[in-house]
């Protein structure tokens, strides 16, 4: 009995020490500049959002948050760097939704996003709109499904590459509606859009800001939005949920992650700074200009969402036969 009591006391003491250490660390955090790894090239959308938010957080902390672009392997190079970094809050990851497919899209992945990274907050989400070439005689999802079922494999859609959001979103629609459309990958979202405008492919899921300049010219027809609610950019375009599929949702999203063992106290400080930055009028207007909706979820909410994303998109990728590069 004495041995059991001694062990219990020792365990309590150890837990108390860890808690006190975490509180002390939080009180002094951040004591130096923070490295924010963005696993995509400088100048891209993820990089732009990271810098806007990081600048505001840096002002709050009175420290520099230095953006470190580490692109490669569909975002896995930068994510792995953070996964293996010291869990002290000084090396963070700002990444996008393809991380949910990290093990599916790349061979020889040396980290596990769910095990080795800790979600802090989802910052923004961006819906996709389904744009079709004007020659395609459909005006909604039901008409598209009906036409596709008469021509299995004949209708084509473009994307910015295998595993990209436009690719897996269309594959989700294929799966949920029981249709068969053919994927034509391009190197980037702009060429994917150009192919639909030119009629080389017949449709594509694309982000609203990319599509917006071409809708008024009559080059494209928009038939659906991939989010649960309508896009602020295209409020007259109904969602897929409204039209036919109650649980359909596909988003581009961004978020902050830290190494898995980062103390709760540090995570909570970071989350508070992120939410405050997202609430800044200057940050909000900059994000809205890019068609993004501010989220600012809690660590627990983001972790639950991330788990669902991992399960959903891994299943879709396997069903679509997406092979790792």
GISUL-V515014 format. One line per field, one symbol per residue. ss: DSSP state (2 for helix, 1 for strand, 0 for the rest). phi: phi as a letter, one per 40 degrees, with the letter a starting at -180 (. if undefined). burial: I if it has 16 or more other C-alpha atoms within 10 Angstrom, else O. A space follows every 50 residues. Layout:
ss: ???
phi: ???
burial: ???
//
This chain:
ss: 02222222222222222222222222220000011111000000222222 22222222222000111110002222222222200000001111112222 22222000000022221111111111111111100000002222222222 00000111100000222222222222200001111000222222222200 00111112222222200001111110000000000000122220000000 11111111100002222222222222220022222222200011000022 2222222222222222222200000
phi: .ccccccccccccccccccccccccccccccacbcbcbcbccgccccccd cccccccccccfbcbccbcbchffgcccccdcdbcccbgbbbbbbbddcc bdcccbcfcbabdccbbbcbaccabbcbbcbbcccccbbacccccccccc bdgccbbbacidgcdccccccccdccbgbbbbcbcbchcccccdccdcgc bbaacbcdcccdcbcccgcbbbbabcccbccccbccccccdccabdbcaa bcbbacbbddccddccdcccccccccccccdccdccccccgcbcbgccdc cccccccccdccccccccccgcbcc
burial: OOOOOOOOOOOOOOOOOOOOOIIOIIOOIIOOOIIIIIIIOIOOOIIIII IIIIIIIIOOIOOIIIIIIIIOIIIIIIIIIIIIIIIIIIIIIIIIIIII IIIIIOOOOOIOIOOIIIIIIIIIIIIIIIIIIIOOOIOIIOOIIOIIIO OOOOIIIIIIIIIIIIIIIIIIIIOOIOIIIIIIIIOOIOOIIOIIIOIO IIIIIIIIIOIOOOOOOOIIIIIIIIIIOIIOIOOOIIIIIIOOOOOIII IIIIIIIIIIOIIOIIIOIIIIIIIIIIOOOOIIOIIOOIIIIIIIIIIO OIIOOIOOIIOOIIOIIOOIOIOOO
//
